[in-house]
Amino acid sequence: MLVTRAPQEDLSLVGPPVLPLHSKVKITGASYELTEVTGNQMVFRRHDRMHTLPMTWNQYCWYWKHHELTVERKELRSANKLRLANTPFEFFDPKTQQFIERKLYYCVKLDHALFLAENARMAGLEPPPEAVRCRSKDDVKNWLAKLESYEGETKKPSRGQVMRDYALWVASGRNKCVLAHGNKGSSRNSIFDDIVVDIINDVIETYWGPNPDLSLENIQSKIADEIGTRFAEGELLVEMIPSLATIARYRKKLNNYLLVQLREGVYEADRQHQPKGKILIPDFPHSRWEVDHSLLPIRVAFEYKDENGETKRIIVGKIWITVVIDAATRFVLAAVLGIDGPNSLRTMKALKMAMSPKFELFADLGIENAYDVAMIPVMLVMDNGKDFHSKDVSALLSDLLITQQFAGVYRGDHKPFVERFFRTLKAYLRKIRGAEAKDASNKRGPKTKEGNPANPLTMKELEHFIWHFIMDVYHIRPHAGLRRQTPLMAMTSGLRRLDAERSRGYSPPLRFFSDYTALEWKLMFSIRRTLTYYRTKGVRFENLFYSGGLDTIADGTKLPSRFDFEDLGQALVYHPGRNEYVFVDCTDTVYATGLDVTVHRKVWAHIVDDENRQAALEKRKPKPTLAKYQANEHALLCQLFDITGHAKASSRSLRDGVVVLGRNLDLATAVARQEARAWHSGVKPPSALIDLVKGDRGYWEVEPKAPTPAQKRSEYDYVTLPPADEEFVDQTIDPSADFDPRATS
């Protein structure tokens, strides 16, 4: 049998891969193919067949050692197979490992059979019976019929399956992990429309929940009737009925709390799902964090400058706050404000603030008792909101090795410390003139107008008050749950005890912010997508295109990509050739630099709506682009720079100019006002279409247009506010000049 190594090889140069015949390599930049192997040398032929290069094993090792020779391998273009190739074999469960070993057995046998046939051909001999002449259908089928089954199994895989597995195995550099199932460790979207999925869940909850003896055939008939009705009304484009097996899988996913509630009542459901014993409060800080959202009882306004250069304010509505608190010390680690409702982006912003240094924020707000803590927790407790179950949040916590624990359904006592902080914070904010009193929405009777209304408070001013309360009041005030200690004292003493425990050899599983590089931090706190690459435009995300530095990648390749939710100017795209993430600039650099993804979505919704109206009037196909918006923004900013007396900025720094002038010039401002009005009314925002009307006191307010019937049927988890038909009372706030937040504690 022929071999590919010389018998007298230098052991100090061992390390390069043993190449099979017809392997593609690059030697000093030129492409060659291994065409012949003798007892002492290998023969390479250039791709244009104009040059032949014989090489001994020691020469081959020298070229490899000095990076003059590289092996060209086929690239995996499937995103799932790329993910599996980077997954260690030990991470799979035992059943999947056995599945991989079974496929590997046939791949290794086929590779050995092809190797025997190639050696026999080069020696001019007849191939042995166990060899395979080539990878044709008939040859592989006949070889597979003679091959012994894997570990005594009677059933063998098909010829096509073996050939597909062998091709993937060779393309991955003979990595056996790619032989796992493509959906292993990931989720797959349903083939049904979202409306069909809602119909399946609604029918199961309505009919099978109270009646567990109902058969699957009866459930399927109810689902078919509802789908037929929606199809006749034009709400569904395809009439597809789910099978009995699909209905059975959805039935298994039904929430157990809801199931017990439908059959035995709320009391029994609470009794069965209550926590066993008392909640254990950890001994050390950062062992357990709690995170949650809440709607504050105070309204704010946006500040802008009119055409005369005068500062004006537009009332927005109530503000949501996301808080991260340490359970052991009651120390508040992050507080993020936002007009939009609870979402995964603000959750990640709050977690990033909690784990990162905040000295710049404290210096800007003038905090006296600033104590900056930047550590990574062991466990994070949250409720069952949709934003906490998002893939981006779960992937972030998985990368940071943080245990994600969900509280019971409708059980606020499973995360009592953050709920108690919200109660304290709201009581503090209600002492400010203009705030909404407790249960004010439930009071009946005529609404009286205030004779001397307060000036509306901006988001920046509200953030200033809240952080002053946290650091200068809440953290330095004794807590009964901490045995009359303050949260600041509990945090400092707890960190000192951690240092003392480490000196005695005990190392708690706590990590610091500095344990990760800036690139790793940016990759973890990002929006994760797998996008298709095109040479002409690059990758597309949220109607923005990212290109540059990806020219060597084949057209149509699926690339894992990461996007910073606070700055869309650059993206991190995985380069399969370099096996690393590279920075790729947005093609609309002026627009995207420093742009938040939430603001961009609101702006784009407004642009699409305006383009649809124009296209309907002109009887053409809508083509929404950013060019028109960018031109209008540029002209508006230049005019405002002239009015306010600031030096005219360049196009690349216009977004910084928005920050100087108030950062409220985006088209998203009007959309945000409309959304705040909708949240206050307790309904989901109907659309981005709004009308601005001027109130009795001179402030601009929002008049949303009537939603469509389909939008009226939509629901949201956080409906805890007054009904939509109640009068929208203008309760603004005006803190006095000498207001001291510590005086209200």
C-alpha positions in Angstrom: 0.0 0.0 0.0 1.3 3.5 -0.9 1.8 6.0 1.9 2.0 9.8 1.8 5.0 10.3 4.1 8.7 9.6 3.5 10.0 6.7 5.7 12.8 8.8 7.0 11.0 11.9 8.4 12.3 14.6 10.7 10.4 14.2 14.0 11.1 17.8 14.9 8.9 18.9 12.0 5.9 16.7 12.7 2.6 18.6 12.7 1.4 19.4 9.1 -1.8 17.5 8.0 -1.4 14.4 5.9 -3.1 15.3 2.6 -5.2 13.0 0.5 -4.9 13.0 -3.2 -6.3 15.9 -5.2 -6.1 18.2 -2.2 -6.0 21.9 -3.0 -3.1 23.9 -1.4 -1.5 27.3 -1.8 2.3 27.5 -2.0 3.8 31.0 -1.9 0.5 32.4 -3.1 0.0 30.1 -6.1 -2.7 27.4 -6.2 -1.5 23.7 -6.5 -3.1 20.3 -6.5 -1.6 17.1 -5.0 -1.5 14.8 -8.1 0.9 12.0 -7.1 2.5 10.4 -4.0 5.5 8.1 -4.1 7.5 6.5 -1.3 9.7 9.6 -0.8 8.0 12.6 -2.3 4.8 14.3 -3.2 4.1 15.9 -6.6 2.1 19.1 -6.8 0.7 20.6 -10.1 -0.2 24.2 -10.5 -3.8 25.1 -11.4 -2.9 26.2 -14.9 -0.9 22.9 -15.5 2.1 24.9 -16.5 4.3 23.9 -13.6 5.0 20.7 -11.6 6.6 20.9 -8.1 8.0 17.7 -6.5 8.5 18.0 -2.7 9.9 15.8 0.0 8.2 15.4 3.4 10.8 17.7 5.1 10.3 20.4 2.5 6.6 20.1 2.9 7.0 20.5 6.7 9.3 23.6 6.2 6.8 25.3 4.0 4.0 24.6 6.5 6.1 25.8 9.5 7.0 29.1 7.8 3.3 29.7 6.7 4.2 29.4 3.0 1.8 26.5 2.5 -1.9 26.5 3.4 -4.5 23.9 2.7 -7.7 25.1 0.9 -10.8 23.6 2.3 -14.4 23.8 1.2 -16.4 26.2 3.3 -19.6 25.4 5.1 -22.3 27.8 3.9 -25.0 26.7 6.2 -25.3 28.8 9.3 -26.4 25.8 11.4 -23.5 23.7 10.3 -21.1 26.5 11.0 -22.5 26.7 14.5 -22.2 22.9 14.9 -18.6 22.9 13.7 -17.7 25.4 16.4 -19.5 23.4 19.1 -17.3 20.9 21.2 -18.3 17.3 21.1 -18.7 17.2 24.9 -21.4 19.8 24.8 -23.9 17.4 23.1 -26.1 15.1 25.1 -25.3 11.3 25.1 -28.1 10.6 22.6 -26.7 13.1 20.1 -23.2 11.8 20.7 -24.3 8.3 19.8 -26.1 9.7 16.7 -22.9 11.5 15.6 -20.7 8.4 16.1 -23.1 6.3 14.0 -22.8 8.7 11.1 -19.1 9.0 11.6 -18.7 5.2 11.2 -20.1 5.3 7.7 -18.1 8.4 6.7 -14.8 6.9 7.9 -15.5 3.6 6.1 -16.4 5.4 2.8 -13.2 7.6 3.1 -11.1 4.5 3.6 -12.7 2.7 0.6 -12.1 5.7 -1.7 -8.5 5.8 -0.4 -7.9 2.1 -1.3 -9.3 2.6 -4.8 -7.1 5.6 -5.4 -3.9 3.9 -4.3 -4.7 0.9 -6.4 -5.3 3.1 -9.5 -1.9 4.8 -9.0 -0.2 1.5 -8.7 -1.9 0.1 -11.8 -3.6 -2.7 -9.8 -7.1 -3.9 -9.5 -9.0 -2.4 -6.5 -9.8 -4.7 -3.6 -13.4 -5.8 -3.0 -13.9 -3.4 -0.1 -12.8 -0.4 -2.3 -15.1 2.2 -4.0 -14.0 3.2 -7.4 -15.7 6.7 -7.2 -18.6 8.4 -5.5 -21.2 7.4 -8.2 -24.6 6.3 -7.1 -24.2 2.7 -8.2 -20.7 2.2 -6.7 -21.7 3.7 -3.3 -25.0 1.7 -3.3 -23.2 -1.6 -4.0 -20.5 -0.8 -1.4 -23.1 0.1 1.2 -24.9 -3.2 0.7 -21.7 -5.2 1.5 -20.7 -3.1 4.5 -21.4 -4.3 8.0 -24.0 -2.3 10.0 -23.0 0.0 12.9 -22.6 -2.0 16.1 -25.0 -4.8 15.2 -27.8 -2.6 13.8 -30.0 -4.2 11.1 -31.1 -1.0 9.4 -28.5 1.1 7.4 -28.8 4.7 6.2 -29.6 5.4 2.6 -27.0 6.0 -0.1 -28.0 9.6 -0.4 -27.7 10.2 3.4 -24.2 8.7 3.5 -23.0 10.8 0.6 -24.5 14.0 2.1 -22.9 13.3 5.5 -19.5 12.5 3.8 -19.6 15.8 1.9 -20.3 17.8 5.0 -17.6 15.9 7.0 -14.9 16.5 4.3 -15.9 20.2 3.9 -15.6 20.8 7.6 -12.1 19.4 7.7 -13.3 16.0 9.0 -15.0 17.6 12.0 -17.5 15.0 13.3 -19.6 17.6 15.1 -21.2 18.8 11.8 -22.9 15.4 11.6 -25.3 16.4 14.4 -28.8 17.4 13.5 -29.0 20.9 12.0 -31.5 22.1 14.6 -29.7 20.7 17.6 -29.2 23.4 20.2 -31.3 26.0 18.2 -34.9 26.8 17.6 -36.8 26.5 14.3 -39.6 28.8 13.2 -43.0 27.3 12.6 -44.3 26.8 9.0 -47.6 28.2 10.1 -48.6 31.8 10.1 -48.7 33.6 13.4 -52.4 33.8 13.1 -52.7 30.0 12.7 -50.5 29.5 15.8 -52.7 31.8 17.8 -55.8 29.9 16.6 -54.2 26.6 17.7 -53.3 27.9 21.2 -56.8 29.6 21.6 -58.7 26.5 20.7 -56.6 24.3 23.0 -57.0 26.7 25.9 -60.8 27.2 25.3 -61.9 23.6 24.6 -59.2 21.1 25.8 -58.2 23.1 29.0 -61.5 22.7 30.9 -62.2 19.3 29.2 -59.1 17.0 29.2 -61.1 14.1 27.7 -61.6 16.0 24.4 -60.0 14.0 21.5 -57.4 15.4 19.1 -59.8 14.9 16.2 -62.4 17.2 17.8 -59.7 19.9 18.5 -58.6 19.6 14.9 -62.1 20.1 13.6 -62.5 23.3 15.8 -59.2 24.6 14.4 -60.3 23.8 10.8 -63.5 25.7 11.3 -61.7 28.8 12.6 -59.1 28.7 9.9 -61.8 28.4 7.2 -63.6 31.5 8.7 -60.4 33.6 8.7 -59.5 32.4 5.1 -63.0 33.4 3.9 -62.5 36.9 5.4 -59.2 37.3 3.7 -57.1 37.4 6.8 -55.3 34.2 5.9 -53.7 33.7 2.4 -53.3 29.9 2.6 -55.8 27.4 4.2 -53.4 25.0 6.0 -54.8 22.6 8.6 -52.3 21.4 11.3 -51.9 17.6 11.7 -52.8 15.7 14.9 -49.1 15.3 15.8 -48.6 19.1 15.5 -51.7 19.8 17.7 -50.4 17.3 20.3 -47.0 19.1 20.4 -48.7 22.5 21.0 -50.9 20.9 23.7 -47.7 19.8 25.6 -46.5 23.4 25.5 -49.6 24.8 27.3 -48.7 26.6 30.4 -49.2 24.4 33.4 -50.4 27.2 35.7 -53.0 28.2 33.1 -54.1 24.6 32.8 -54.6 24.1 36.5 -56.4 27.5 36.7 -58.9 26.5 34.0 -59.6 23.1 35.6 -59.4 23.7 39.3 -59.4 27.5 39.8 -56.9 30.2 40.7 -56.5 29.2 44.3 -55.3 25.7 43.4 -53.0 27.0 40.7 -51.4 29.4 43.1 -51.1 26.7 45.7 -49.4 24.2 43.3 -47.0 26.8 41.9 -46.0 28.7 45.0 -42.3 28.5 45.9 -41.3 25.8 48.3 -40.2 27.4 51.6 -39.0 31.0 52.0 -36.8 32.8 49.5 -33.2 32.4 50.5 -31.4 35.7 50.6 -27.8 35.2 49.6 -25.0 36.0 52.0 -22.7 37.8 49.5 -23.5 40.6 47.1 -24.0 39.9 43.4 -25.1 36.4 44.0 -28.7 37.2 43.1 -30.0 40.2 41.0 -33.6 41.1 40.3 -34.7 43.1 37.2 -38.2 44.4 36.3 -40.1 47.3 34.6 -42.6 49.7 36.0 -44.6 52.8 34.8 -43.8 55.9 36.8 -46.6 58.2 37.9 -45.2 61.3 36.4 -45.3 62.8 32.9 -42.4 64.3 31.0 -41.9 66.5 27.9 -39.4 66.8 25.0 -37.5 70.0 24.7 -36.8 71.7 21.3 -36.1 75.1 19.7 -38.6 76.7 17.3 -37.9 78.8 14.3 -37.3 81.9 16.5 -34.8 80.1 18.7 -37.1 79.9 21.7 -37.1 76.7 23.8 -40.4 74.9 23.7 -41.6 71.6 25.3 -44.0 69.0 24.0 -45.7 66.8 26.6 -45.0 63.1 26.0 -46.7 61.2 28.8 -45.6 58.7 31.4 -42.2 57.1 31.5 -41.2 53.4 31.9 -38.2 52.6 34.1 -36.1 49.4 34.1 -34.3 48.7 37.4 -31.6 46.1 38.4 -31.2 45.6 42.1 -29.0 43.3 44.2 -31.0 41.1 46.5 -28.4 40.7 49.3 -27.7 44.4 49.8 -30.8 46.2 48.2 -28.2 48.2 46.2 -29.6 49.6 42.9 -27.2 48.9 40.1 -29.0 50.4 37.1 -32.0 52.5 36.2 -32.9 53.1 32.6 -35.8 55.3 31.4 -37.7 55.0 28.2 -40.9 56.2 26.5 -41.6 52.9 24.7 -43.0 49.9 26.6 -41.0 47.0 28.1 -38.7 45.5 25.4 -35.5 43.4 25.2 -33.4 46.3 24.1 -33.9 48.3 27.2 -33.4 45.2 29.3 -30.0 44.7 27.7 -29.2 48.4 28.3 -30.1 48.1 32.0 -27.9 44.9 32.3 -25.0 46.6 30.5 -25.3 49.6 32.8 -25.4 47.4 35.9 -22.2 45.5 34.9 -20.2 48.4 33.5 -18.6 51.4 35.2 -20.9 54.4 35.6 -18.4 57.2 36.7 -19.2 59.3 33.6 -23.0 59.2 34.5 -22.3 60.1 38.1 -20.0 63.0 37.2 -22.5 64.4 34.8 -25.4 64.2 37.3 -23.2 65.5 40.2 -23.9 62.5 42.6 -22.4 63.1 46.1 -22.4 59.5 47.4 -21.3 57.9 44.2 -20.2 54.3 44.6 -19.5 52.6 41.3 -19.8 48.8 41.2 -19.1 46.8 38.0 -19.4 43.1 38.6 -21.2 40.1 36.9 -23.8 38.3 39.0 -24.3 34.6 39.5 -28.1 34.6 39.1 -30.7 36.9 37.5 -34.3 36.7 38.6 -37.0 38.1 36.2 -40.7 37.7 35.5 -42.3 36.0 32.5 -42.5 39.1 30.2 -41.9 38.6 26.5 -38.8 40.8 26.6 -37.2 38.6 29.2 -37.8 35.5 27.1 -36.2 37.0 24.0 -33.3 35.2 22.3 -30.9 38.1 22.6 -31.3 38.4 26.4 -31.0 34.6 26.8 -27.9 34.5 24.6 -26.3 37.4 26.5 -26.9 35.6 29.9 -25.6 32.4 28.4 -22.4 34.0 27.2 -21.8 35.5 30.7 -22.6 32.2 32.4 -25.4 33.8 34.4 -28.2 31.6 35.6 -31.6 32.8 34.3 -34.4 32.2 36.8 -38.1 33.2 36.1 -40.5 34.1 38.8 -43.9 32.4 39.1 -46.8 33.6 37.0 -48.5 36.6 38.6 -46.3 36.2 41.7 -44.6 39.5 42.5 -43.4 38.0 45.8 -40.9 35.9 43.9 -38.8 39.0 43.3 -39.8 41.2 46.3 -36.9 43.5 46.5 -37.3 45.2 43.1 -41.0 45.5 43.7 -40.5 47.1 47.0 -38.1 49.6 45.5 -40.7 50.6 42.9 -43.1 51.3 45.7 -40.6 53.5 47.4 -39.6 55.3 44.2 -43.2 56.0 43.2 -43.9 57.4 46.7 -41.0 59.8 46.3 -42.0 60.9 42.8 -45.6 61.6 44.0 -44.3 64.3 46.3 -43.3 66.4 43.2 -45.9 68.9 42.1 -47.7 67.7 39.0 -47.3 64.0 39.6 -50.3 61.7 39.5 -51.7 60.7 42.8 -52.1 57.1 43.8 -55.2 55.5 42.3 -56.0 58.8 40.6 -57.4 57.0 37.6 -60.1 55.3 39.6 -61.5 58.5 41.1 -64.9 59.6 39.7 -66.3 63.1 39.3 -65.4 66.2 37.3 -61.8 67.0 36.5 -60.7 70.3 37.9 -58.0 72.3 36.1 -55.1 73.6 38.1 -54.9 77.4 38.3 -51.1 77.5 38.3 -50.0 74.4 36.3 -46.4 73.2 36.7 -43.9 73.4 33.9 -43.3 70.0 32.2 -40.2 68.1 33.3 -37.8 66.8 30.6 -36.4 63.3 30.5 -32.9 64.5 31.6 -34.3 66.3 34.6 -36.3 63.3 35.7 -33.3 61.1 35.3 -31.3 63.6 37.5 -33.9 63.4 40.2 -34.2 59.6 40.2 -30.4 59.0 40.4 -30.1 61.7 43.2 -32.8 59.9 45.1 -31.1 56.5 44.6 -27.5 57.5 45.5 -28.1 60.4 48.0 -31.3 59.1 49.7 -32.0 55.4 49.2 -28.5 54.1 49.5 -27.6 56.0 52.6 -30.9 55.4 54.5 -31.1 52.4 57.0 -33.2 49.5 55.9 -35.2 47.3 58.3 -34.5 44.2 56.1 -30.7 44.9 56.4 -30.9 45.1 60.2 -30.7 48.9 60.1 -27.8 48.9 57.8 -27.8 51.1 54.7 -27.4 49.5 51.2 -24.1 51.3 50.7 -22.7 49.9 54.0 -24.0 46.4 53.1 -22.4 46.5 49.7 -19.0 47.7 50.9 -18.9 45.3 53.8 -20.0 42.4 51.6 -17.2 43.1 49.1 -14.7 43.2 52.0 -15.9 39.8 53.2 -15.5 38.5 49.7 -11.8 39.6 49.7 -11.4 37.9 53.1 -12.9 34.7 51.9 -10.6 34.6 48.9 -7.6 35.1 51.1 -8.6 31.9 53.0 -8.8 29.9 49.8 -12.6 30.1 49.1 -13.3 31.7 45.7 -17.0 32.7 45.1 -18.1 32.4 41.5 -18.0 36.2 40.9 -16.4 37.9 38.0 -15.4 41.5 37.2 -16.1 43.7 34.3 -12.4 43.8 33.4 -12.3 40.0 32.8 -13.6 40.6 29.3 -12.1 42.6 26.5 -13.9 45.5 24.8 -14.6 43.3 21.7 -16.0 40.5 23.8 -18.2 43.0 25.6 -19.4 44.5 22.3 -20.2 41.0 20.9 -22.2 39.9 23.9 -24.3 43.1 24.3 -25.6 43.2 20.8 -28.5 42.1 18.5 -27.7 38.8 17.0 -28.8 37.9 13.4 -27.7 35.4 10.7 -27.8 37.4 7.4 -27.2 36.6 3.7 -24.2 38.4 2.2 -24.3 39.9 -1.3 -21.3 41.3 -3.1 -23.2 44.3 -4.4 -24.8 45.5 -1.1 -23.3 43.5 1.7 -25.6 42.4 4.6 -28.9 44.0 5.3 -30.3 44.8 8.8 -33.3 46.9 9.6 -33.2 48.3 6.0 -29.6 49.4 6.4 -26.7 47.9 4.4 -23.3 47.1 5.8 -20.4 46.5 3.3 -16.6 46.6 3.3 -13.9 44.0 4.1 -16.0 41.1 3.0 -15.0 40.9 -0.7 -13.4 37.4 -0.4 -16.7 35.8 0.8 -18.8 34.0 -1.8 -22.2 35.5 -2.8 -25.2 34.2 -0.9 -23.2 33.0 2.2 -25.0 33.1 5.6 -23.0 35.2 8.0 -23.6 35.5 11.8 -23.7 39.2 12.5 -23.9 41.4 15.7 -25.3 44.9 15.9 -24.9 47.5 18.7 -28.4 48.6 19.8 -27.1 52.0 20.8 -25.0 52.7 17.6 -25.9 51.4 14.2 -22.9 53.0 12.5 -20.9 49.7 12.6 -21.6 46.0 12.7 -19.5 43.0 13.6 -19.8 40.3 10.9 -18.2 36.9 11.1 -15.6 36.3 8.4 -15.3 32.5 7.7 -12.0 32.8 6.0 -10.3 34.7 8.9 -12.4 32.8 11.5 -13.1 36.1 13.4 -15.6 38.9 13.6 -14.7 42.0 11.6 -16.0 45.6 11.8 -18.1 46.5 8.8 -19.3 50.1 8.3 -22.9 51.1 7.4 -23.3 52.6 3.9 -25.4 55.4 5.4 -22.6 56.5 7.8 -24.0 60.0 8.5 -27.4 58.7 9.4 -26.5 55.6 11.3 -23.6 56.8 13.4 -24.7 57.1 17.0 -28.3 56.1 16.1 -30.3 54.0 18.5 -32.1 51.0 16.9 -35.4 51.9 18.6 -35.3 55.5 17.1 -34.4 54.1 13.7 -37.4 51.7 13.7 -39.7 54.6 14.5 -38.1 56.8 11.8 -38.3 54.0 9.2 -42.0 53.4 10.1 -42.8 57.0 9.5 -40.9 57.1 6.2 -42.6 53.9 5.0 -46.0 55.4 5.9 -45.3 58.6 4.1 -44.0 56.8 1.0 -47.1 54.6 0.9 -49.3 57.7 0.9 -47.3 59.3 -1.9 -47.3 56.2 -4.0 -51.1 55.8 -3.7 -51.6 59.4 -4.9 -49.1 59.0 -7.8 -50.4 55.4 -8.6 -46.9 53.8 -8.4 -45.2 51.1 -6.4 -43.8 52.4 -3.0 -40.0 52.6 -2.8 -39.1 53.9 0.7 -35.5 55.2 1.1 -33.5 57.1 3.6 -32.2 59.7 1.1 -35.2 62.0 1.3 -35.2 61.9 5.1 -31.4 62.5 5.3 -31.8 65.6 3.0 -34.5 67.1 5.2 -32.6 66.4 8.4 -29.5 68.0 7.0 -31.4 71.2 5.9 -33.2 71.4 9.2 -30.0 71.1 11.3 -28.2 73.6 9.2 -31.0 76.1 9.7 -31.1 75.5 13.5 -27.3 76.0 13.7 -27.7 79.4 12.1 -30.6 80.4 14.4 -28.9 79.4 17.6 -25.5 80.9 16.7 -23.6 77.7 16.8 -20.8 77.0 14.3 -22.0 75.0 11.3 -21.0 71.4 11.7 -19.9 69.0 9.0 -22.1 66.3 7.7 -20.3 63.6 9.6 -20.9 65.4 13.0 -24.5 66.4 12.4 -25.8 63.8 14.8 -23.5 65.3 17.5 -25.2 68.6 16.7 -28.6 67.0 17.5 -27.3 66.2 20.9 -26.2 69.8 21.4 -29.6 71.2 20.3 -31.7 68.7 22.2 -31.5 65.5 20.2 -35.3 65.7 19.5 -35.3 66.5 15.8 -35.9 63.0 14.5 -39.2 62.1 12.9 -39.4 59.5 15.7 -40.3 62.3 18.2 -43.9 62.5 17.0 -44.2 58.7 16.9 -42.9 58.4 20.5 -45.4 61.0 21.7 -48.2 59.0 20.1 -47.0 55.7 21.7 -46.8 57.3 25.1 -50.4 58.4 24.7 -51.4 54.9 23.8 -49.5 53.4 26.7 -51.3 55.8 29.1 -54.7 54.7 27.7 -53.8 51.0 28.3 -53.8 49.8 24.7 -51.1 48.9 22.2 -50.1 51.8 19.9 -52.2 51.6 16.7 -49.9 53.0 14.2 -47.3 55.8 13.4 -50.0 58.1 12.1 -50.7 61.1 14.4 -52.2 64.6 14.5 -50.8 67.3 16.8 -53.3 69.6 18.5 -52.6 72.6 20.7 -54.1 72.3 24.2 -55.6 75.1 26.3 -52.3 75.8 28.2 -50.2 76.2 25.0 -48.6 72.8 25.0 -48.7 70.6 22.0 -50.4 67.2 22.6 -51.1 64.2 20.5 -54.4 63.1 18.9 -54.0 59.5 17.6 -56.1 58.4 14.7 -58.6 55.6 15.1 -57.0 52.1 14.9 -58.2 49.4 12.5 -60.3 46.5 13.7 -57.3 44.2 13.4 -55.3 46.5 15.7 -58.1 46.7 18.2 -57.9 42.9 18.7 -54.3 43.0 19.6 -53.3 42.6 23.3 -50.3 43.4 25.5 -49.1 42.0 28.8 -48.7 45.3 30.6 -52.3 46.6 30.5 -52.6 48.1 34.0 -53.7 51.7 33.2 -57.1 53.5 32.9 -59.3 52.7 29.9 -58.8 54.5 26.6 -62.1 56.5 26.7 -61.1 58.5 29.9 -60.0 62.1 29.6 -56.3 62.5 29.2 -55.5 64.9 32.1 -52.6 67.3 31.6 -50.7 67.0 34.9 -47.3 68.5 34.4 -44.7 69.2 37.0 -42.7 72.2 38.0 -40.0 71.6 40.7 -38.9 74.8 42.3 -35.4 76.1 41.8 -34.3 75.2 45.4 -35.8 71.7 45.3 -33.7 69.2 47.3 -34.5 65.5 46.7 -33.2 64.6 50.1 -35.8 66.9 51.8 -38.6 64.7 50.5 -37.4 61.4 52.0 
